[in-house]
């Protein structure tokens, strides 16, 4: 688990500075996950880890499709699934999203942009309900990067809380 924490710290730095998580980082993390599962749980755990990762990608694709998560974030969640059991992983995801939401609200409040952002969210929800289609929340990459919160940092904090016994 500590190796996962180290990789999440590095991913958090990349995500904060560059607004992306490199594929080689998630690839190395995946290799570490395979070695971890083989060493701790044996070969049978690899099937569960891989299937769990695939299920995670399928679930997180919805968040990617509307622009809440980037592709690197989805891959990072999928690899983290291999380090957790399914029950603990759900806590990890929930707490990661909760931390990111708190950071996002603080960032928006500090900028004095809270009311405008709530109106934008309301328009997005109403448009989605009216048309029955989920579209990207932001219309361009620059707006996403400016308004977004790097979730890899929130994942790092969530994993630390998990290691510390919170879940």
C-alpha contacts under 8 A as a table, 3 or more apart, distances in Angstrom:
res1	aa1	res2	aa2	distance
1	X	4	X	5.13
1	X	5	X	6.48
1	X	83	X	6.64
1	X	163	X	7.78
2	X	5	X	4.93
2	X	6	X	6.31
3	X	6	X	5.09
3	X	7	X	6.31
3	X	32	X	7.62
4	X	7	X	5.13
4	X	8	X	6.07
4	X	29	X	7.32
4	X	80	X	7.19
4	X	83	X	7.35
5	X	8	X	5.06
5	X	9	X	6.17
5	X	156	X	6.34
5	X	159	X	6.61
5	X	160	X	7.13
6	X	9	X	5.14
6	X	10	X	6.44
7	X	10	X	5.13
7	X	11	X	6.06
7	X	25	X	7.67
7	X	29	X	6.64
8	X	11	X	4.89
8	X	12	X	5.89
8	X	152	X	6.43
8	X	153	X	7.31
8	X	155	X	6.93
8	X	156	X	5.18
9	X	12	X	5.03
9	X	13	X	6.41
9	X	152	X	7.80
9	X	153	X	7.00
9	X	156	X	5.93
10	X	13	X	5.20
10	X	14	X	6.37
11	X	14	X	5.08
11	X	15	X	5.94
11	X	21	X	5.93
11	X	25	X	7.42
11	X	152	X	5.96
11	X	153	X	7.60
12	X	15	X	5.02
12	X	16	X	5.99
12	X	150	X	7.11
12	X	151	X	7.52
12	X	152	X	4.51
12	X	153	X	4.39
12	X	154	X	7.99
12	X	156	X	7.04
13	X	16	X	5.18
13	X	17	X	6.08
13	X	153	X	7.50
14	X	17	X	5.31
14	X	18	X	5.49
14	X	19	X	6.78
14	X	20	X	6.30
14	X	21	X	5.88
14	X	22	X	7.80
15	X	18	X	5.52
15	X	19	X	4.41
15	X	20	X	4.85
15	X	21	X	5.64
15	X	150	X	5.55
15	X	151	X	7.67
15	X	152	X	6.37
15	X	153	X	7.68
16	X	19	X	5.68
16	X	20	X	7.95
16	X	150	X	5.62
16	X	153	X	7.67
18	X	21	X	7.91
19	X	145	X	6.63
19	X	150	X	6.93
20	X	70	X	7.66
20	X	72	X	6.46
21	X	25	X	7.18
21	X	26	X	7.69
21	X	72	X	5.05
21	X	73	X	7.16
22	X	25	X	5.42
22	X	26	X	6.86
22	X	72	X	7.00
23	X	26	X	5.27
23	X	27	X	5.99
23	X	72	X	7.17
24	X	27	X	4.84
24	X	28	X	6.07
25	X	28	X	5.24
25	X	29	X	6.10
26	X	29	X	4.85
26	X	30	X	5.97
26	X	72	X	7.86
26	X	75	X	6.84
26	X	76	X	6.17
26	X	79	X	7.18
27	X	30	X	5.02
27	X	31	X	6.37
28	X	31	X	5.08
28	X	32	X	6.26
29	X	32	X	4.98
29	X	33	X	6.12
29	X	79	X	6.98
30	X	33	X	4.90
30	X	34	X	6.30
30	X	79	X	5.70
31	X	34	X	5.14
31	X	35	X	6.32
32	X	35	X	5.10
32	X	36	X	5.99
33	X	36	X	4.99
33	X	37	X	6.11
33	X	79	X	7.14
33	X	82	X	6.11
33	X	83	X	6.19
34	X	37	X	5.22
34	X	38	X	6.13
34	X	46	X	6.79
34	X	82	X	7.88
35	X	38	X	5.13
35	X	39	X	6.02
36	X	39	X	5.21
36	X	40	X	5.95
36	X	41	X	7.97
36	X	83	X	7.68
37	X	40	X	5.32
37	X	41	X	5.28
37	X	42	X	6.25
37	X	43	X	7.36
37	X	45	X	6.15
37	X	46	X	6.41
37	X	49	X	8.00
37	X	82	X	7.71
37	X	83	X	7.48
38	X	41	X	5.73
38	X	42	X	4.37
38	X	43	X	5.29
38	X	45	X	7.20
38	X	46	X	7.15
39	X	42	X	6.03
41	X	44	X	7.42
41	X	45	X	5.86
42	X	45	X	5.90
42	X	46	X	7.70
43	X	46	X	5.64
43	X	47	X	7.91
44	X	47	X	6.07
44	X	48	X	7.41
45	X	48	X	5.24
45	X	49	X	6.14
46	X	49	X	4.97
46	X	50	X	6.03
47	X	50	X	5.25
47	X	51	X	6.05
48	X	51	X	5.21
48	X	52	X	5.87
49	X	52	X	5.07
49	X	53	X	6.11
49	X	81	X	6.90
49	X	82	X	4.53
49	X	83	X	7.79
50	X	53	X	5.01
50	X	54	X	6.26
50	X	82	X	7.04
51	X	54	X	5.07
51	X	55	X	6.17
52	X	55	X	5.08
52	X	56	X	6.07
52	X	78	X	7.48
52	X	81	X	6.37
52	X	82	X	6.95
52	X	86	X	7.58
53	X	56	X	4.97
53	X	57	X	6.25
53	X	77	X	7.98
53	X	78	X	4.39
53	X	79	X	6.29
53	X	81	X	5.86
53	X	82	X	6.54
54	X	57	X	5.16
54	X	58	X	6.26
54	X	78	X	7.05
55	X	58	X	5.06
55	X	59	X	6.18
56	X	59	X	5.13
56	X	60	X	5.92
56	X	74	X	7.85
56	X	77	X	7.08
56	X	78	X	5.35
56	X	81	X	7.36
57	X	60	X	5.13
57	X	61	X	5.85
57	X	74	X	6.14
57	X	75	X	6.99
57	X	77	X	7.87
57	X	78	X	5.97
58	X	61	X	5.32
58	X	62	X	7.71
59	X	62	X	6.29
59	X	63	X	7.96
60	X	63	X	5.28
60	X	64	X	6.40
60	X	69	X	7.97
60	X	74	X	5.98
61	X	64	X	4.84
61	X	65	X	5.94
61	X	74	X	7.25
62	X	65	X	5.08
62	X	66	X	6.58
63	X	66	X	5.53
63	X	67	X	6.28
63	X	68	X	5.15
63	X	69	X	5.56
64	X	67	X	5.05
64	X	68	X	5.78
64	X	69	X	4.69
64	X	70	X	5.70
64	X	71	X	6.59
64	X	74	X	7.28
65	X	68	X	7.71
65	X	134	X	7.93
65	X	135	X	7.29
65	X	136	X	6.56
66	X	69	X	7.94
66	X	134	X	6.44
66	X	135	X	5.40
66	X	136	X	4.01
66	X	137	X	5.69
67	X	70	X	6.74
67	X	136	X	5.15
67	X	137	X	5.84
67	X	138	X	6.91
67	X	144	X	7.73
68	X	137	X	7.44
69	X	73	X	5.87
69	X	74	X	6.72
69	X	151	X	7.95
70	X	73	X	5.19
70	X	74	X	6.50
71	X	74	X	5.14
71	X	75	X	6.30
72	X	75	X	5.11
72	X	76	X	6.02
73	X	76	X	4.98
73	X	77	X	6.18
73	X	151	X	7.11
73	X	152	X	6.89
74	X	77	X	5.21
74	X	78	X	6.25
75	X	78	X	5.01
75	X	79	X	6.23
76	X	79	X	5.23
76	X	80	X	6.14
76	X	152	X	7.94
77	X	80	X	5.05
77	X	81	X	6.22
77	X	93	X	7.86
78	X	81	X	5.15
78	X	82	X	7.07
79	X	82	X	5.41
79	X	83	X	7.29
80	X	83	X	5.29
80	X	84	X	6.67
80	X	89	X	7.93
81	X	84	X	5.23
81	X	85	X	7.21
81	X	86	X	7.29
81	X	89	X	6.04
82	X	85	X	7.53
84	X	87	X	7.93
84	X	88	X	5.98
84	X	89	X	5.40
85	X	88	X	5.48
85	X	89	X	6.01
86	X	89	X	5.06
86	X	90	X	6.51
87	X	90	X	5.53
87	X	91	X	6.94
88	X	91	X	5.23
88	X	92	X	6.23
88	X	167	X	6.66
89	X	92	X	4.81
89	X	93	X	6.19
90	X	93	X	5.18
90	X	94	X	6.15
91	X	94	X	5.12
91	X	95	X	5.98
91	X	167	X	6.73
92	X	95	X	5.36
92	X	96	X	5.98
92	X	155	X	7.48
92	X	158	X	5.97
92	X	159	X	6.62
92	X	162	X	7.21
93	X	96	X	5.06
93	X	97	X	6.19
93	X	155	X	7.70
94	X	97	X	5.27
94	X	98	X	6.11
95	X	98	X	4.88
95	X	99	X	6.03
95	X	158	X	5.80
96	X	99	X	5.25
96	X	100	X	6.18
96	X	151	X	7.22
96	X	154	X	5.07
96	X	155	X	4.90
96	X	157	X	7.49
96	X	158	X	5.34
97	X	100	X	5.05
97	X	101	X	6.04
97	X	151	X	7.58
97	X	154	X	7.30
98	X	101	X	5.05
98	X	102	X	6.29
99	X	102	X	5.14
99	X	103	X	6.23
99	X	154	X	5.58
99	X	157	X	7.98
99	X	158	X	7.63
100	X	103	X	5.07
100	X	104	X	6.00
100	X	149	X	6.39
100	X	150	X	7.59
100	X	151	X	5.95
100	X	154	X	5.49
101	X	104	X	4.95
101	X	105	X	6.12
102	X	105	X	5.17
102	X	106	X	6.16
103	X	106	X	5.09
103	X	107	X	6.03
103	X	149	X	7.03
104	X	107	X	5.06
104	X	108	X	6.08
104	X	148	X	7.30
104	X	149	X	5.89
105	X	108	X	5.11
105	X	109	X	5.96
105	X	114	X	7.52
106	X	109	X	5.06
106	X	110	X	6.03
107	X	110	X	5.25
107	X	111	X	6.34
108	X	111	X	5.18
108	X	112	X	6.26
108	X	113	X	5.32
108	X	114	X	5.28
108	X	117	X	7.75
109	X	112	X	4.94
109	X	113	X	6.05
109	X	114	X	5.32
110	X	113	X	7.66
111	X	114	X	7.77
112	X	115	X	7.99
113	X	116	X	5.59
113	X	117	X	6.20
114	X	117	X	5.25
114	X	118	X	6.21
115	X	118	X	5.16
115	X	119	X	6.32
116	X	119	X	5.11
116	X	120	X	6.25
117	X	120	X	4.96
117	X	121	X	6.17
118	X	121	X	5.03
118	X	122	X	6.11
119	X	122	X	4.97
119	X	123	X	6.17
120	X	123	X	5.16
120	X	124	X	6.19
121	X	124	X	5.03
121	X	125	X	6.19
122	X	125	X	5.19
122	X	126	X	6.11
123	X	126	X	5.14
123	X	127	X	5.98
124	X	127	X	5.17
124	X	128	X	6.11
124	X	137	X	6.75
125	X	128	X	5.12
125	X	129	X	6.14
126	X	129	X	5.13
126	X	130	X	5.97
127	X	130	X	5.06
127	X	131	X	6.01
128	X	131	X	5.38
128	X	132	X	5.43
128	X	133	X	5.34
128	X	134	X	5.58
128	X	135	X	7.29
129	X	132	X	5.12
129	X	133	X	7.32
136	X	139	X	6.51
138	X	141	X	7.49
138	X	143	X	6.32
138	X	144	X	5.85
139	X	143	X	7.31
139	X	144	X	7.99
140	X	143	X	5.56
140	X	144	X	6.54
141	X	144	X	5.07
141	X	145	X	6.25
142	X	145	X	5.21
142	X	146	X	6.08
143	X	146	X	5.10
143	X	147	X	6.01
144	X	147	X	5.35
144	X	148	X	5.48
145	X	148	X	5.22
145	X	149	X	7.94
150	X	153	X	6.09
150	X	154	X	7.34
151	X	154	X	4.97
151	X	155	X	6.12
152	X	155	X	4.88
152	X	156	X	6.18
153	X	156	X	5.01
153	X	157	X	6.40
154	X	157	X	5.15
154	X	158	X	6.07
155	X	158	X	4.97
155	X	159	X	6.06
156	X	159	X	5.18
156	X	160	X	6.27
157	X	160	X	5.05
157	X	161	X	6.26
158	X	161	X	5.06
158	X	162	X	6.24
159	X	162	X	4.90
159	X	163	X	6.13
160	X	163	X	5.07
160	X	164	X	6.03
161	X	164	X	4.91
161	X	165	X	6.43
161	X	166	X	5.45
161	X	167	X	7.39
162	X	165	X	5.23
162	X	166	X	5.22
162	X	167	X	5.12
163	X	166	X	7.46
